[in-house]
């Protein structure tokens, strides 16, 4: 079993299917001691109604940026689905493992607004 942690893990979602959560914050974690005992810097997501945060890896970060834009302040209040997926490449090498993934449905109005901010007009 997974030891108690302040971060979500794939094991928290096994057997649950997709779980919809609302993003309540994006945080930069510094000098956080990981399971392997090493200190790391990374970004995490907080969710409404859940005390644990999610460590944000590159794959899930790109998914959120594609759906809601690169400005992480715009991610707050957006709804996403989290799920456990088998066959994820282990960043430490070795066998494939279970991982925590995000599904984010693009928000067309938000993306249009971000395009307009970038170009200075309606598009």
N, CA, C and O atoms as a printed pandas DataFrame, in Angstrom:
     atom_number atom_name residue_name chain_id  residue_number  x_coord  y_coord  z_coord
0              1         N          UNK        A               1    0.828   -1.183    0.000
1              2        CA          UNK        A               1    0.000    0.000    0.000
2              3         C          UNK        A               1    0.872    1.246    0.000
3              4         O          UNK        A               1    1.986    1.246    0.525
4              5         N          UNK        A               2    0.359    2.275   -0.581
5              6        CA          UNK        A               2    1.049    3.560   -0.620
6              7         C          UNK        A               2    1.019    4.200    0.767
7              8         O          UNK        A               2   -0.004    4.189    1.451
8              9         N          UNK        A               3    2.152    4.750    1.159
9             10        CA          UNK        A               3    2.201    5.433    2.449
10            11         C          UNK        A               3    1.426    6.746    2.367
11            12         O          UNK        A               3    1.176    7.263    1.278
12            13         N          UNK        A               4    1.054    7.274    3.517
13            14        CA          UNK        A               4    0.319    8.536    3.565
14            15         C          UNK        A               4    1.140    9.626    2.869
15            16         O          UNK        A               4    2.349    9.742    3.071
16            17         N          UNK        A               5    0.464   10.403    2.061
17            18        CA          UNK        A               5    1.142   11.439    1.302
18            19         C          UNK        A               5    0.203   12.622    1.144
19            20         O          UNK        A               5   -1.019   12.477    1.182
20            21         N          UNK        A               6    0.797   13.801    0.965
21            22        CA          UNK        A               6   -0.039   14.975    0.699
22            23         C          UNK        A               6   -0.300   15.132   -0.793
23            24         O          UNK        A               6   -0.954   16.087   -1.212
24            25         N          UNK        A               7    0.208   14.195   -1.600
25            26        CA          UNK        A               7    0.016   14.239   -3.046
26            27         C          UNK        A               7   -0.816   13.054   -3.520
27            28         O          UNK        A               7   -0.700   11.946   -2.996
28            29         N          UNK        A               8   -1.651   13.304   -4.510
29            30        CA          UNK        A               8   -2.443   12.244   -5.118
30            31         C          UNK        A               8   -1.538   11.275   -5.869
31            32         O          UNK        A               8   -0.474   11.653   -6.361
32            33         N          UNK        A               9   -1.970   10.037   -5.949
33            34        CA          UNK        A               9   -1.241    9.006   -6.684
34            35         C          UNK        A               9   -2.234    8.190   -7.491
35            36         O          UNK        A               9   -3.437    8.226   -7.230
36            37         N          UNK        A              10   -1.728    7.454   -8.471
37            38        CA          UNK        A              10   -2.602    6.620   -9.291
38            39         C          UNK        A              10   -3.399    5.655   -8.422
39            40         O          UNK        A              10   -4.553    5.357   -8.729
40            41         N          UNK        A              11   -2.796    5.163   -7.337
41            42        CA          UNK        A              11   -3.481    4.220   -6.450
42            43         C          UNK        A              11   -4.741    4.820   -5.830
43            44         O          UNK        A              11   -5.672    4.090   -5.489
44            45         N          UNK        A              12   -4.776    6.139   -5.683
45            46        CA          UNK        A              12   -5.963    6.794   -5.141
46            47         C          UNK        A              12   -7.152    6.696   -6.094
47            48         O          UNK        A              12   -8.294    6.876   -5.671
48            49         N          UNK        A              13   -6.903    6.412   -7.376
49            50        CA          UNK        A              13   -7.951    6.427   -8.398
50            51         C          UNK        A              13   -8.222    5.061   -9.012
51            52         O          UNK        A              13   -9.135    4.932   -9.829
52            53         N          UNK        A              14   -7.462    4.046   -8.647
53            54        CA          UNK        A              14   -7.652    2.713   -9.227
54            55         C          UNK        A              14   -9.056    2.211   -8.920
55            56         O          UNK        A              14   -9.507    2.228   -7.775
56            57         N          UNK        A              15   -9.726    1.770   -9.964
57            58        CA          UNK        A              15  -11.072    1.236   -9.827
58            59         C          UNK        A              15  -12.167    2.283   -9.802
59            60         O          UNK        A              15  -13.347    1.932   -9.778
60            61         N          UNK        A              16  -11.810    3.561   -9.807
61            62        CA          UNK        A              16  -12.810    4.626   -9.725
62            63         C          UNK        A              16  -13.228    5.175  -11.084
63            64         O          UNK        A              16  -14.209    5.912  -11.174
64            65         N          UNK        A              17  -12.499    4.828  -12.137
65            66        CA          UNK        A              17  -12.770    5.439  -13.435
66            67         C          UNK        A              17  -12.315    6.885  -13.424
67            68         O          UNK        A              17  -11.370    7.241  -12.720
68            69         N          UNK        A              18  -12.984    7.713  -14.201
69            70        CA          UNK        A              18  -12.643    9.134  -14.267
70            71         C          UNK        A              18  -13.369    9.887  -13.152
71            72         O          UNK        A              18  -14.577    9.734  -12.971
72            73         N          UNK        A              19  -12.630   10.691  -12.418
73            74        CA          UNK        A              19  -13.195   11.462  -11.306
74            75         C          UNK        A              19  -13.070   12.945  -11.647
75            76         O          UNK        A              19  -11.968   13.449  -11.859
76            77         N          UNK        A              20  -14.207   13.637  -11.696
77            78        CA          UNK        A              20  -14.185   15.067  -12.020
78            79         C          UNK        A              20  -13.862   15.894  -10.778
79            80         O          UNK        A              20  -14.464   15.717   -9.719
80            81         N          UNK        A              21  -12.902   16.798  -10.933
81            82        CA          UNK        A              21  -12.500   17.698   -9.861
82            83         C          UNK        A              21  -12.352   19.107  -10.425
83            84         O          UNK        A              21  -12.162   19.286  -11.628
84            85         N          UNK        A              22  -12.439   20.090   -9.560
85            86        CA          UNK        A              22  -12.270   21.485   -9.955
86            87         C          UNK        A              22  -10.932   21.993   -9.435
87            88         O          UNK        A              22  -10.624   21.861   -8.251
88            89         N          UNK        A              23  -10.146   22.572  -10.325
89            90        CA          UNK        A              23   -8.840   23.109   -9.944
90            91         C          UNK        A              23   -9.048   24.336   -9.060
91            92         O          UNK        A              23   -9.785   25.254   -9.422
92            93         N          UNK        A              24   -8.395   24.345   -7.897
93            94        CA          UNK        A              24   -8.520   25.497   -6.994
94            95         C          UNK        A              24   -7.217   26.285   -6.869
95            96         O          UNK        A              24   -7.208   27.368   -6.285
96            97         N          UNK        A              25   -6.119   25.755   -7.409
97            98        CA          UNK        A              25   -4.867   26.490   -7.348
98            99         C          UNK        A              25   -3.746   25.755   -8.063
99           100         O          UNK        A              25   -3.780   24.535   -8.219
100          101         N          UNK        A              26   -2.757   26.521   -8.492
101          102        CA          UNK        A              26   -1.537   25.978   -9.095
102          103         C          UNK        A              26   -0.386   26.493   -8.252
103          104         O          UNK        A              26   -0.275   27.695   -8.013
104          105         N          UNK        A              27    0.472   25.589   -7.800
105          106        CA          UNK        A              27    1.527   25.959   -6.852
106          107         C          UNK        A              27    2.892   25.504   -7.343
107          108         O          UNK        A              27    3.021   24.476   -8.008
108          109         N          UNK        A              28    3.910   26.291   -7.002
109          110        CA          UNK        A              28    5.285   25.895   -7.262
110          111         C          UNK        A              28    5.862   25.358   -5.955
111          112         O          UNK        A              28    5.987   26.088   -4.972
112          113         N          UNK        A              29    6.208   24.086   -5.959
113          114        CA          UNK        A              29    6.778   23.432   -4.780
114          115         C          UNK        A              29    8.299   23.510   -4.901
115          116         O          UNK        A              29    8.847   23.231   -5.968
116          117         N          UNK        A              30    8.982   23.883   -3.828
117          118        CA          UNK        A              30   10.435   23.977   -3.859
118          119         C          UNK        A              30   11.041   23.128   -2.750
119          120         O          UNK        A              30   10.535   23.078   -1.629
120          121         N          UNK        A              31   12.130   22.468   -3.093
121          122        CA          UNK        A              31   12.865   21.622   -2.147
122          123         C          UNK        A              31   11.954   20.627   -1.430
123          124         O          UNK        A              31   12.104   20.399   -0.230
124          125         N          UNK        A              32   11.019   20.042   -2.158
125          126        CA          UNK        A              32   10.108   19.050   -1.593
126          127         C          UNK        A              32   10.812   17.691   -1.592
127          128         O          UNK        A              32   11.336   17.264   -2.620
128          129         N          UNK        A              33   10.824   17.020   -0.456
129          130        CA          UNK        A              33   11.473   15.707   -0.360
130          131         C          UNK        A              33   10.522   14.660   -0.933
131          132         O          UNK        A              33    9.389   14.518   -0.472
132          133         N          UNK        A              34   10.992   13.934   -1.937
133          134        CA          UNK        A              34   10.183   12.943   -2.628
134          135         C          UNK        A              34   10.369   11.560   -2.002
135          136         O          UNK        A              34   11.148   11.400   -1.062
136          137         N          UNK        A              35    9.647   10.557   -2.529
137          138        CA          UNK        A              35    9.710    9.193   -2.003
138          139         C          UNK        A              35   11.123    8.634   -2.019
139          140         O          UNK        A              35   11.498    7.857   -1.140
140          141         N          UNK        A              36   11.901    9.024   -3.009
141          142        CA          UNK        A              36   13.274    8.504   -3.118
142          143         C          UNK        A              36   14.245    9.249   -2.201
143          144         O          UNK        A              36   15.442    8.963   -2.201
144          145         N          UNK        A              37   13.729   10.210   -1.414
145          146        CA          UNK        A              37   14.555   10.952   -0.472
146          147         C          UNK        A              37   15.235   12.177   -1.062
147          148         O          UNK        A              37   15.877   12.942   -0.342
148          149         N          UNK        A              38   15.095   12.368   -2.380
149          150        CA          UNK        A              38   15.720   13.513   -3.040
150          151         C          UNK        A              38   14.791   14.723   -3.006
151          152         O          UNK        A              38   13.568   14.590   -3.047
152          153         N          UNK        A              39   15.404   15.913   -2.929
153          154        CA          UNK        A              39   14.638   17.156   -2.976
154          155         C          UNK        A              39   14.408   17.551   -4.431
155          156         O          UNK        A              39   15.314   17.464   -5.260
156          157         N          UNK        A              40   13.181   17.987   -4.731
157          158        CA          UNK        A              40   12.850   18.390   -6.093
158          159         C          UNK        A              40   11.995   19.643   -6.069
159          160         O          UNK        A              40   11.326   19.943   -5.080
160          161         N          UNK        A              41   12.031   20.367   -7.179
161          162        CA          UNK        A              41   11.162   21.511   -7.423
162          163         C          UNK        A              41   10.183   21.101   -8.516
163          164         O          UNK        A              41   10.584   20.489   -9.506
164          165         N          UNK        A              42    8.912   21.428   -8.349
165          166        CA          UNK        A              42    7.911   21.065   -9.344
166          167         C          UNK        A              42    6.647   21.893   -9.103
167          168         O          UNK        A              42    6.535   22.596   -8.098
168          169         N          UNK        A              43    5.714   21.802  -10.023
169          170        CA          UNK        A              43    4.419   22.454   -9.882
170          171         C          UNK        A              43    3.399   21.409   -9.442
171          172         O          UNK        A              43    3.524   20.225   -9.752
172          173         N          UNK        A              44    2.385   21.875   -8.710
173          174        CA          UNK        A              44    1.312   20.978   -8.286
174          175         C          UNK        A              44   -0.027   21.680   -8.468
175          176         O          UNK        A              44   -0.107   22.907   -8.530
176          177         N          UNK        A              45   -1.068   20.869   -8.550
177          178        CA          UNK        A              45   -2.439   21.373   -8.642
178          179         C          UNK        A              45   -3.156   21.073   -7.345
179          180         O          UNK        A              45   -2.986   19.998   -6.770
180          181         N          UNK        A              46   -3.959   22.017   -6.881
181          182        CA          UNK        A              46   -4.866   21.791   -5.763
182          183         C          UNK        A              46   -6.273   21.723   -6.338
183          184         O          UNK        A              46   -6.572   22.316   -7.375
184          185         N          UNK        A              47   -7.128   20.986   -5.637
185          186        CA          UNK        A              47   -8.503   20.802   -6.092
186          187         C          UNK        A              47   -9.477   21.138   -4.972
187          188         O          UNK        A              47   -9.198   20.914   -3.794
188          189         N          UNK        A              48  -10.623   21.677   -5.366
189          190        CA          UNK        A              48  -11.686   21.940   -4.399
190          191         C          UNK        A              48  -12.144   20.608   -3.818
191          192         O          UNK        A              48  -12.234   19.615   -4.540
192          193         N          UNK        A              49  -12.429   20.579   -2.545
193          194        CA          UNK        A              49  -13.006   19.434   -1.847
194          195         C          UNK        A              49  -12.070   18.242   -1.710
195          196         O          UNK        A              49  -12.531   17.146   -1.388
196          197         N          UNK        A              50  -10.779   18.413   -1.940
197          198        CA          UNK        A              50   -9.832   17.319   -1.726
198          199         C          UNK        A              50   -8.571   17.902   -1.111
199          200         O          UNK        A              50   -8.052   18.896   -1.619
200          201         N          UNK        A              51   -8.060   17.314   -0.029
201          202        CA          UNK        A              51   -6.897   17.903    0.642
202          203         C          UNK        A              51   -5.568   17.651   -0.075
203          204         O          UNK        A              51   -4.607   18.398    0.110
204          205         N          UNK        A              52   -5.519   16.601   -0.890
205          206        CA          UNK        A              52   -4.252   16.271   -1.552
206          207         C          UNK        A              52   -4.076   17.054   -2.847
207          208         O          UNK        A              52   -5.042   17.352   -3.549
208          209         N          UNK        A              53   -2.834   17.375   -3.141
209          210        CA          UNK        A              53   -2.494   18.024   -4.409
210          211         C          UNK        A              53   -1.985   16.977   -5.390
211          212         O          UNK        A              53   -1.687   15.843   -5.015
212          213         N          UNK        A              54   -1.894   17.377   -6.645
213          214        CA          UNK        A              54   -1.376   16.496   -7.690
214          215         C          UNK        A              54   -0.060   17.063   -8.207
215          216         O          UNK        A              54    0.004   18.223   -8.613
216          217         N          UNK        A              55    0.985   16.249   -8.191
217          218        CA          UNK        A              55    2.253   16.648   -8.797
218          219         C          UNK        A              55    1.995   16.750  -10.297
219          220         O          UNK        A              55    1.446   15.832  -10.906
220          221         N          UNK        A              56    2.392   17.862  -10.878
221          222        CA          UNK        A              56    2.101   18.128  -12.283
222          223         C          UNK        A              56    3.304   17.764  -13.142
223          224         O          UNK        A              56    4.312   18.470  -13.145
224          225         N          UNK        A              57    3.190   16.655  -13.873
225          226        CA          UNK        A              57    4.277   16.253  -14.773
226          227         C          UNK        A              57    4.093   16.925  -16.134
227          228         O          UNK        A              57    3.095   17.606  -16.366
228          229         N          UNK        A              58    5.045   16.732  -17.016
229          230        CA          UNK        A              58    5.033   17.415  -18.316
230          231         C          UNK        A              58    3.824   17.027  -19.159
231          232         O          UNK        A              58    3.232   17.891  -19.807
232          233         N          UNK        A              59    3.447   15.764  -19.169
233          234        CA          UNK        A              59    2.317   15.311  -19.987
234          235         C          UNK        A              59    1.024   15.970  -19.532
235          236         O          UNK        A              59    0.268   16.482  -20.357
236          237         N          UNK        A              60    0.763   15.963  -18.241
237          238        CA          UNK        A              60   -0.465   16.562  -17.732
238          239         C          UNK        A              60   -0.448   18.083  -17.846
239          240         O          UNK        A              60   -1.490   18.705  -18.049
240          241         N          UNK        A              61    0.730   18.679  -17.715
241          242        CA          UNK        A              61    0.861   20.138  -17.882
242          243         C          UNK        A              61    0.511   20.533  -19.322
243          244         O          UNK        A              61   -0.189   21.523  -19.536
244          245         N          UNK        A              62    0.986   19.775  -20.298
245          246        CA          UNK        A              62    0.675   20.071  -21.708
246          247         C          UNK        A              62   -0.815   19.907  -21.999
247          248         O          UNK        A              62   -1.389   20.680  -22.766
248          249         N          UNK        A              63   -1.434   18.908  -21.390
249          250        CA          UNK        A              63   -2.867   18.693  -21.563
250          251         C          UNK        A              63   -3.646   19.908  -21.067
251          252         O          UNK        A              63   -4.572   20.367  -21.736
252          253         N          UNK        A              64   -3.279   20.425  -19.905
253          254        CA          UNK        A              64   -3.957   21.601  -19.350
254          255         C          UNK        A              64   -3.707   22.843  -20.196
255          256         O          UNK        A              64   -4.625   23.632  -20.423
256          257         N          UNK        A              65   -2.485   23.024  -20.661
257          258        CA          UNK        A              65   -2.171   24.186  -21.494
258          259         C          UNK        A              65   -2.954   24.137  -22.808
259          260         O          UNK        A              65   -3.409   25.172  -23.295
260          261         N          UNK        A              66   -3.112   22.946  -23.382
261          262        CA          UNK        A              66   -3.872   22.813  -24.635
262          263         C          UNK        A              66   -5.343   23.147  -24.421
263          264         O          UNK        A              66   -5.990   23.695  -25.313
264          265         N          UNK        A              67   -5.875   22.823  -23.249
265          266        CA          UNK        A              67   -7.296   23.043  -22.986
266          267         C          UNK        A              67   -7.612   24.444  -22.483
267          268         O          UNK        A              67   -8.669   24.996  -22.788
268          269         N          UNK        A              68   -6.680   25.023  -21.702
269          270        CA          UNK        A              68   -6.983   26.286  -21.012
270          271         C          UNK        A              68   -5.958   27.387  -21.244
271          272         O          UNK        A              68   -6.080   28.461  -20.655
272          273         N          UNK        A              69   -4.958   27.157  -22.078
273          274        CA          UNK        A              69   -3.922   28.144  -22.330
274          275         C          UNK        A              69   -2.750   27.988  -21.370
275          276         O          UNK        A              69   -2.836   27.248  -20.390
276          277         N          UNK        A              70   -1.669   28.679  -21.651
277          278        CA          UNK        A              70   -0.435   28.544  -20.870
278          279         C          UNK        A              70   -0.443   29.336  -19.567
279          280         O          UNK        A              70    0.369   29.066  -18.682
280          281         N          UNK        A              71   -1.337   30.299  -19.432
281          282        CA          UNK        A              71   -1.423   31.112  -18.218
282          283         C          UNK        A              71   -2.098   30.291  -17.123
283          284         O          UNK        A              71   -3.311   30.086  -17.158
284          285         N          UNK        A              72   -1.319   29.824  -16.157
285          286        CA          UNK        A              72   -1.847   28.923  -15.137
286          287         C          UNK        A              72   -2.910   29.571  -14.251
287          288         O          UNK        A              72   -3.699   28.866  -13.622
288          289         N          UNK        A              73   -2.941   30.899  -14.194
289          290        CA          UNK        A              73   -3.996   31.540  -13.398
290          291         C          UNK        A              73   -5.370   31.276  -14.013
291          292         O          UNK        A              73   -6.380   31.315  -13.310
292          293         N          UNK        A              74   -5.414   31.009  -15.320
293          294        CA          UNK        A              74   -6.675   30.723  -16.011
294          295         C          UNK        A              74   -7.148   29.287  -15.767
295          296         O          UNK        A              74   -8.286   28.952  -16.097
296          297         N          UNK        A              75   -6.294   28.441  -15.196
297          298        CA          UNK        A              75   -6.674   27.057  -14.915
298          299         C          UNK        A              75   -7.583   26.956  -13.695
299          300         O          UNK        A              75   -8.377   26.022  -13.582
300          301         N          UNK        A              76   -7.465   27.921  -12.781
301          302        CA          UNK        A              76   -8.263   27.893  -11.553
302          303         C          UNK        A              76   -9.745   27.963  -11.911
303          304         O          UNK        A              76  -10.146   28.753  -12.766
304          305         N          UNK        A              77  -10.545   27.143  -11.262
305          306        CA          UNK        A              77  -11.995   26.997  -11.462
306          307         C          UNK        A              77  -12.364   26.137  -12.653
307          308         O          UNK        A              77  -13.549   25.908  -12.896
308          309         N          UNK        A              78  -11.384   25.652  -13.404
309          310        CA          UNK        A              78  -11.680   24.763  -14.519
310          311         C          UNK        A              78  -11.890   23.341  -13.989
311          312         O          UNK        A              78  -11.242   22.927  -13.028
312          313         N          UNK        A              79  -12.794   22.607  -14.620
313          314        CA          UNK        A              79  -13.057   21.226  -14.231
314          315         C          UNK        A              79  -12.247   20.284  -15.118
315          316         O          UNK        A              79  -12.156   20.467  -16.331
316          317         N          UNK        A              80  -11.665   19.279  -14.483
317          318        CA          UNK        A              80  -10.874   18.264  -15.185
318          319         C          UNK        A              80  -11.282   16.895  -14.657
319          320         O          UNK        A              80  -11.945   16.784  -13.626
320          321         N          UNK        A              81  -10.877   15.861  -15.377
321          322        CA          UNK        A              81  -11.107   14.496  -14.920
322          323         C          UNK        A              81   -9.750   13.842  -14.681
323          324         O          UNK        A              81   -8.865   13.904  -15.535
324          325         N          UNK        A              82   -9.591   13.219  -13.524
325          326        CA          UNK        A              82   -8.375   12.482  -13.190
326          327         C          UNK        A              82   -8.682   11.000  -13.245
327          328         O          UNK        A              82   -9.783   10.568  -12.903
328          329         N          UNK        A              83   -7.692   10.217  -13.683
329          330        CA          UNK        A              83   -7.865    8.769  -13.750
330          331         C          UNK        A              83   -6.502    8.081  -13.695
331          332         O          UNK        A              83   -5.476    8.671  -14.032
332          333         N          UNK        A              84   -6.517    6.837  -13.268
333          334        CA          UNK        A              84   -5.300    6.021  -13.233
334          335         C          UNK        A              84   -5.169    5.305  -14.568
335          336         O          UNK        A              84   -6.146    4.787  -15.108
336          337         N          UNK        A              85   -3.943    5.281  -15.095
337          338        CA          UNK        A              85   -3.689    4.618  -16.376
338          339         C          UNK        A              85   -2.461    3.727  -16.241
339          340         O          UNK        A              85   -1.431    4.142  -15.711
340          341         N          UNK        A              86   -2.586    2.511  -16.722
341          342        CA          UNK        A              86   -1.474    1.567  -16.708
342          343         C          UNK        A              86   -0.644    1.763  -17.973
343          344         O          UNK        A              86   -1.148    2.233  -18.992
344          345         N          UNK        A              87    0.644    1.395  -17.893
345          346        CA          UNK        A              87    1.505    1.435  -19.068
346          347         C          UNK        A              87    2.216    2.756  -19.287
347          348         O          UNK        A              87    2.661    3.042  -20.398
348          349         N          UNK        A              88    2.328    3.559  -18.254
349          350        CA          UNK        A              88    2.996    4.858  -18.344
350          351         C          UNK        A              88    4.503    4.646  -18.207
351          352         O          UNK        A              88    4.955    3.847  -17.388
352          353         N          UNK        A              89    5.269    5.366  -19.013
353          354        CA          UNK        A              89    6.729    5.271  -18.920
354          355         C          UNK        A              89    7.190    5.789  -17.565
355          356         O          UNK        A              89    6.853    6.901  -17.158
356          357         N          UNK        A              90    7.955    4.971  -16.887
357          358        CA          UNK        A              90    8.503    5.353  -15.586
358          359         C          UNK        A              90    9.644    6.340  -15.813
359          360         O          UNK        A              90   10.615    5.993  -16.486
360          361         N          UNK        A              91    9.563    7.574  -15.269
361          362        CA          UNK        A              91   10.620    8.559  -15.496
362          363         C          UNK        A              91   11.970    8.124  -14.920
363          364         O          UNK        A              91   13.017    8.614  -15.344
364          365         N          UNK        A              92   11.942    7.207  -13.959
365          366        CA          UNK        A              92   13.192    6.702  -13.377
366          367         C          UNK        A              92   13.762    5.554  -14.195
367          368         O          UNK        A              92   14.828    5.029  -13.871
368          369         N          UNK        A              93   13.058    5.159  -15.256
369          370        CA          UNK        A              93   13.500    4.041  -16.084
370          371         C          UNK        A              93   12.886    2.739  -15.608
371          372         O          UNK        A              93   12.188    2.696  -14.595
372          373         N          UNK        A              94   13.154    1.681  -16.353
373          374        CA          UNK        A              94   12.626    0.385  -15.960
374          375         C          UNK        A              94   11.258    0.120  -16.555
375          376         O          UNK        A              94   10.896    0.659  -17.601
376          377         N          UNK        A              95   10.503   -0.728  -15.860
377          378        CA          UNK        A              95    9.192   -1.162  -16.345
378          379         C          UNK        A              95    8.193   -0.016  -16.410
379          380         O          UNK        A              95    8.334    1.007  -15.740
380          381         N          UNK        A              96    7.183   -0.224  -17.240
381          382        CA          UNK        A              96    6.086    0.746  -17.282
382          383         C          UNK        A              96    5.270    0.600  -16.002
383          384         O          UNK        A              96    5.212   -0.476  -15.407
384          385         N          UNK        A              97    4.645    1.692  -15.592
385          386        CA          UNK        A              97    3.949    1.743  -14.310
386          387         C          UNK        A              97    2.553    2.342  -14.479
387          388         O          UNK        A              97    2.192    2.815  -15.556
388          389         N          UNK        A              98    1.778    2.313  -13.394
389          390        CA          UNK        A              98    0.528    3.046  -13.346
390          391         C          UNK        A              98    0.849    4.521  -13.133
391          392         O          UNK        A              98    1.794    4.858  -12.419
392          393         N          UNK        A              99    0.073    5.389  -13.744
393          394        CA          UNK        A              99    0.284    6.821  -13.577
394          395         C          UNK        A              99   -1.042    7.544  -13.460
395          396         O          UNK        A              99   -2.093    6.996  -13.793
396          397         N          UNK        A             100   -0.986    8.760  -12.992
397          398        CA          UNK        A             100   -2.169    9.603  -12.842
398          399         C          UNK        A             100   -2.236   10.534  -14.046
399          400         O          UNK        A             100   -1.273   11.237  -14.354
400          401         N          UNK        A             101   -3.371   10.533  -14.716
401          402        CA          UNK        A             101   -3.552   11.337  -15.918
402          403         C          UNK        A             101   -4.731   12.286  -15.769
403          404         O          UNK        A             101   -5.634   12.077  -14.959
404          405         N          UNK        A             102   -4.688   13.340  -16.584
405          406        CA          UNK        A             102   -5.742   14.356  -16.617
406          407         C          UNK        A             102   -6.405   14.348  -17.985
407          408         O          UNK        A             102   -5.743   14.210  -19.014
408          409         N          UNK        A             103   -7.726   14.497  -17.978
409          410        CA          UNK        A             103   -8.488   14.804  -19.194
410          411         C          UNK        A             103   -9.067   16.187  -18.979
411          412         O          UNK        A             103   -9.704   16.456  -17.961
412          413         N          UNK        A             104   -8.843   17.049  -19.935
413          414        CA          UNK        A             104   -9.357   18.418  -19.845
414          415         C          UNK        A             104  -10.050   18.766  -21.149
415          416         O          UNK        A             104   -9.437   18.720  -22.216
416          417         N          UNK        A             105  -11.310   19.109  -21.066
417          418        CA          UNK        A             105  -12.054   19.513  -22.249
418          419         C          UNK        A             105  -11.741   20.978  -22.525
419          420         O          UNK        A             105  -11.914   21.824  -21.649
420          421         N          UNK        A             106  -11.281   21.283  -23.738
421          422        CA          UNK        A             106  -10.950   22.679  -24.046
422          423         C          UNK        A             106  -12.133   23.608  -23.785
423          424         O          UNK        A             106  -13.286   23.274  -24.056
424          425         N          UNK        A             107  -11.808   24.780  -23.252
425          426        CA          UNK        A             107  -12.799   25.809  -22.976
426          427         C          UNK        A             107  -12.713   26.825  -24.121
427          428         O          UNK        A             107  -11.846   27.699  -24.099
428          429         N          UNK        A             108  -13.604   26.723  -25.126
429          430        CA          UNK        A             108  -13.495   27.582  -26.319
430          431         C          UNK        A             108  -13.555   29.070  -26.015
431          432         O          UNK        A             108  -12.820   29.852  -26.619
432          433         N          UNK        A             109  -14.418   29.476  -25.089
433          434        CA          UNK        A             109  -14.534   30.895  -24.756
434          435         C          UNK        A             109  -13.254   31.420  -24.109
435          436         O          UNK        A             109  -12.801   32.520  -24.424
436          437         N          UNK        A             110  -12.676   30.634  -23.210
437          438        CA          UNK        A             110  -11.422   31.024  -22.573
438          439         C          UNK        A             110  -10.311   31.125  -23.608
439          440         O          UNK        A             110   -9.555   32.097  -23.617
440          441         N          UNK        A             111  -10.207   30.125  -24.482
441          442        CA          UNK        A             111   -9.151   30.147  -25.499
442          443         C          UNK        A             111   -9.335   31.311  -26.473
443          444         O          UNK        A             111   -8.354   31.918  -26.902
444          445         N          UNK        A             112  -10.587   31.627  -26.826
445          446        CA          UNK        A             112  -10.851   32.775  -27.693
446          447         C          UNK        A             112  -10.408   34.056  -26.995
447          448         O          UNK        A             112   -9.781   34.916  -27.614
448          449         N          UNK        A             113  -10.728   34.186  -25.726
449          450        CA          UNK        A             113  -10.334   35.352  -24.941
450          451         C          UNK        A             113   -8.810   35.485  -24.891
451          452         O          UNK        A             113   -8.275   36.584  -25.031
452          453         N          UNK        A             114   -8.119   34.366  -24.693
453          454        CA          UNK        A             114   -6.651   34.398  -24.649
454          455         C          UNK        A             114   -6.058   34.786  -26.002
455          456         O          UNK        A             114   -5.074   35.523  -26.064
456          457         N          UNK        A             115   -6.666   34.281  -27.099
457          458        CA          UNK        A             115   -6.213   34.683  -28.443
458          459         C          UNK        A             115   -6.386   36.178  -28.639
459          460         O          UNK        A             115   -5.504   36.848  -29.177
460          461         N          UNK        A             116   -7.528   36.701  -28.199
461          462        CA          UNK        A             116   -7.797   38.136  -28.340
462          463         C          UNK        A             116   -6.819   38.962  -27.525
463          464         O          UNK        A             116   -6.370   40.014  -27.980
464          465         N          UNK        A             117   -6.481   38.500  -26.322
465          466        CA          UNK        A             117   -5.465   39.202  -25.504
466          467         C          UNK        A             117   -4.134   39.229  -26.223
467          468         O          UNK        A             117   -3.416   40.228  -26.185
468          469         N          UNK        A             118   -3.808   38.131  -26.876
469          470        CA          UNK        A             118   -2.496   38.012  -27.541
470          471         C          UNK        A             118   -2.440   38.862  -28.811
471          472         O          UNK        A             118   -1.402   39.439  -29.135
472          473         N          UNK        A             119   -3.563   38.932  -29.525
473          474        CA          UNK        A             119   -3.554   39.634  -30.816
474          475         C          UNK        A             119   -4.120   41.036  -30.754
475          476         O          UNK        A             119   -3.957   41.827  -31.683
476          477         N          UNK        A             120   -4.791   41.340  -29.643
477          478        CA          UNK        A             120   -5.373   42.674  -29.498
478          479         C          UNK        A             120   -6.653   42.869  -30.267
479          480         O          UNK        A             120   -7.043   44.007  -30.529
480          481         N          UNK        A             121   -7.322   41.790  -30.640
481          482        CA          UNK        A             121   -8.556   41.954  -31.403
482          483         C          UNK        A             121   -9.464   40.765  -31.278
483          484         O          UNK        A             121   -9.181   39.820  -30.541
484          485         N          UNK        A             122  -10.569   40.817  -32.010
485          486        CA          UNK        A             122  -11.518   39.704  -32.057
486          487         C          UNK        A             122  -11.089   38.742  -33.149
487          488         O          UNK        A             122  -10.865   39.123  -34.298
488          489         N          UNK        A             123  -10.984   37.484  -32.752
489          490        CA          UNK        A             123  -10.683   36.447  -33.767
490          491         C          UNK        A             123  -11.373   35.164  -33.413
491          492         O          UNK        A             123  -11.247   34.175  -34.135
